Amino acid sequence: MGWLRNRFGEASTLAGLGVLFAVGIPLVPPQYQLLVQGIAAALGLGGVVRADPGNR
């Protein structure tokens, strides 16, 4: 399980999850769209802030 925790901590994974949530926004009911937008933004920002180990 440690490898899974490390994988979800990578910048590329966070950015990819942010994109998936952003694509799924039109699929959720209108009352939950703002929540999904916030999750997508948080994941996208997490991908931007965290340094990608492949760039070192």
ZADREN-296050 format. One record per residue: residue in three letters; y, x, z of N, C-alpha, C in turn. Coordinates in steps of 0.2 Angstrom, whole numbers, padded with zeros to 4 digits, always signed. Example, Ala and Ser with C-alpha at 12.3 -4.5 7.8 and 13.67 -1.06 7.14 Angstrom:
BEGIN
ALA-0028+0066+0039-0022+0062+0039-0016+0066+0039/SER-0011+0064+0035-0005+0068+0036+0000+0064+0039/
% end
This chain:
BEGIN
MET-0006+0004+0000+0000+0000+0000+0006+0004+0000/GLY+0006+0011+0002+0011+0015+0002+0014+0016-0005/TRP+0010+0016-0010+0012+0018-0017+0016+0012-0019/LEU+0014+0006-0017+0018+0000-0019+0025-0001-0016/ARG+0025+0001-0010+0032+0001-0007+0036+0007-0010/ASN+0033+0012-0012+0037+0018-0015+0039+0015-0022/ARG+0035+0012-0026+0036+0009-0032+0042+0004-0032/PHE+0042+0000-0028+0048-0005-0027+0054-0002-0025/GLY+0054+0004-0022+0060+0007-0020+0063+0011-0026/GLU+0060+0012-0032+0063+0016-0037+0068+0012-0041/ALA+0073+0015-0043+0079+0012-0046+0077+0008-0053/SER+0072+0011-0057+0070+0008-0063+0067+0001-0061/THR+0063+0001-0056+0059-0005-0054+0064-0011-0052/LEU+0069-0009-0048+0074-0013-0045+0078-0016-0051/ALA+0080-0012-0056+0084-0014-0061+0080-0019-0066/GLY+0074-0017-0067+0069-0022-0071+0068-0029-0067/LEU+0068-0029-0061+0067-0035-0057+0073-0039-0057/GLY+0079-0035-0057+0085-0039-0058+0086-0042-0065/VAL+0084-0039-0070+0084-0042-0077+0079-0048-0077/LEU+0073-0047-0074+0069-0053-0074+0072-0059-0071/PHE+0075-0058-0065+0078-0064-0062+0084-0066-0066/ALA+0088-0062-0069+0093-0064-0073+0091-0069-0079/VAL+0085-0067-0082+0082-0070-0087+0080-0077-0085/GLY+0077-0077-0079+0074-0084-0076+0079-0088-0073/ILE+0086-0087-0073+0091-0091-0071+0091-0098-0074/PRO+0090-0099-0081+0090-0105-0084+0084-0109-0082/LEU+0079-0106-0080+0073-0110-0078+0072-0113-0072/VAL+0077-0111-0067+0077-0114-0060+0081-0120-0060/PRO+0080-0125-0056+0084-0131-0055+0092-0129-0053/PRO+0096-0133-0055+0104-0131-0054+0106-0129-0047/GLN+0103-0133-0042+0105-0131-0036+0102-0124-0033/TYR+0098-0121-0036+0095-0115-0034+0098-0109-0039/GLN+0102-0111-0044+0104-0105-0049+0108-0100-0046/LEU+0113-0102-0041+0117-0098-0038+0113-0093-0033/LEU+0108-0095-0030+0104-0091-0026+0100-0086-0030/VAL+0098-0088-0036+0094-0083-0041+0099-0078-0044/GLN+0105-0080-0045+0110-0076-0047+0112-0070-0042/GLY+0112-0072-0036+0113-0068-0031+0108-0063-0030/ILE+0102-0065-0030+0096-0061-0030+0096-0056-0036/ALA+0097-0058-0042+0097-0054-0048+0103-0049-0047/ALA+0109-0051-0044+0114-0046-0043+0112-0041-0038/ALA+0109-0043-0033+0107-0038-0028+0102-0033-0030/LEU+0097-0035-0034+0092-0031-0037+0095-0026-0042/GLY+0100-0029-0046+0103-0024-0051+0107-0019-0048/LEU+0111-0021-0042+0115-0016-0039+0111-0011-0035/GLY+0105-0013-0033+0101-0009-0029+0098-0003-0034/GLY+0097-0005-0041+0095-0001-0046+0100+0004-0048/VAL+0107+0002-0047+0112+0006-0049+0114+0011-0043/VAL+0113+0009-0037+0115+0013-0032+0110+0019-0030/ARG+0103+0017-0031+0098+0021-0029+0097+0027-0035/ALA+0096+0033-0033+0095+0038-0038+0088+0038-0041/ASP+0087+0038-0047+0080+0038-0050+0077+0045-0050/PRO+0071+0045-0047+0068+0052-0047+0066+0055-0053/GLY+0066+0052-0059+0065+0055-0065+0071+0059-0068/ASN+0077+0057-0065+0083+0061-0067+0084+0067-0064/ARG+0080+0069-0059+0081+0076-0055+0078+0081-0059/
% end
